[in-house]
Structures are given as structure tokens and as C-alpha cells.
Amino acid sequence: MRISVFTPSHDLSHIDKPLESLKKQTFKDFEWVILINGKALNSKKDLETKLTSSELKFKIIANETQKVIEERKVKALEKIANS
């Protein structure tokens, strides 16, 4: 049986605690799915490096929606400022 462990993260500074916990598990047939958004999007490569060295099976899902929303806000403000 395969199990998925989901961890949402907006800020990867808190990812070490679940990482250490999962590394200590005796049951190893699981996949760690980390859902990232916000500030965490900027650290995706660092997270991939850290997890690769941990020997855990993992998948990172990046929620780019928040980034798109922020980009649209900036463009809208620029239009207002330039009109």
C-alpha cells in the first residue's frame, strides 16, 4: 500500500521539522507531497536539493496562482501610476 503525506507550505523555514520526522519513520513506502506557494516559490530549487539528499520519495507542487495574482496587481498599479 502506498501512502502520500501532504504538507502545505507558504514559508520553507518551517520545513525542517516535518523533514526530520519523516526521515525517522520506520514505514518507508510513502511519498511526501509538498504544496508550496508564496515565499516558498522562490526557494523551490533549494528544497529540491535538500530533499534529494534526504533519500525520501517526494513531489513538489508549486501553486503559481498566487504569483500570477501578485504580478497582475503590480501591472494594475503601474497602469494607474502612469495614467
C-alpha positions as CSV (number, residue, x, y, z in Angstrom):
1,M,0.0,0.0,0.0
2,R,1.3,3.4,-0.9
3,I,0.7,6.4,1.3
4,S,1.0,10.1,0.5
5,V,1.9,12.6,3.2
6,F,0.8,16.2,2.3
7,T,2.4,19.3,3.7
8,P,1.3,22.8,2.6
9,S,4.0,25.4,3.0
10,H,4.0,29.2,2.5
11,D,7.4,29.6,4.1
12,L,10.0,26.9,3.8
13,S,11.8,28.0,7.0
14,H,9.4,25.5,8.8
15,I,10.0,22.5,6.6
16,D,12.9,21.0,8.6
17,K,10.7,19.7,11.4
18,P,8.4,17.5,9.2
19,L,11.5,16.5,7.1
20,E,13.3,15.2,10.2
21,S,10.1,13.4,11.4
22,L,9.6,11.7,8.1
23,K,13.2,10.6,7.8
24,K,12.8,8.8,11.2
25,Q,9.7,6.8,10.0
26,T,10.2,3.0,10.0
27,F,7.5,2.7,7.4
28,K,9.2,3.8,4.2
29,D,6.6,3.2,1.4
30,F,5.3,6.7,1.3
31,E,5.6,9.8,-0.9
32,W,5.9,13.2,0.6
33,V,3.9,15.8,-1.3
34,I,4.8,19.4,-0.5
35,L,2.4,22.1,-1.8
36,I,4.3,25.4,-2.0
37,N,3.1,28.9,-2.6
38,G,4.0,32.5,-1.6
39,K,7.6,33.0,-0.4
40,A,8.3,29.2,-0.8
41,L,8.1,29.5,-4.6
42,N,11.4,31.4,-4.5
43,S,13.1,28.5,-2.6
44,K,11.9,25.6,-4.7
45,K,15.4,24.7,-6.0
46,D,16.9,24.7,-2.5
47,L,14.1,22.5,-1.3
48,E,14.6,20.0,-4.2
49,T,18.3,19.8,-3.3
50,K,17.6,19.3,0.4
51,L,15.0,16.6,-0.3
52,T,17.1,14.8,-2.9
53,S,19.9,14.4,-0.3
54,S,17.4,13.0,2.2
55,E,16.6,9.9,0.1
56,L,12.8,10.4,0.7
57,K,10.4,9.9,-2.2
58,F,8.9,13.4,-2.8
59,K,6.9,15.5,-5.1
60,I,6.8,19.3,-5.0
61,I,3.6,21.0,-6.3
62,A,4.0,24.8,-6.9
63,N,0.9,26.9,-6.7
64,E,1.8,29.6,-9.2
65,T,-1.7,31.2,-8.9
66,Q,-0.6,33.5,-6.1
67,K,2.4,34.6,-8.1
68,V,0.2,35.4,-11.1
69,I,-2.2,37.4,-8.9
70,E,0.7,39.5,-7.5
71,E,2.0,40.2,-10.9
72,R,-1.4,41.4,-12.1
73,K,-1.7,43.7,-9.0
74,V,1.7,45.2,-9.9
75,K,0.7,45.8,-13.5
76,A,-2.5,47.4,-12.5
77,L,-0.8,49.7,-10.1
78,E,1.8,50.6,-12.7
79,K,-1.1,51.5,-15.2
80,I,-2.7,53.7,-12.5
81,A,0.6,55.4,-11.7
82,N,1.3,56.1,-15.4
83,S,-2.1,57.4,-16.3
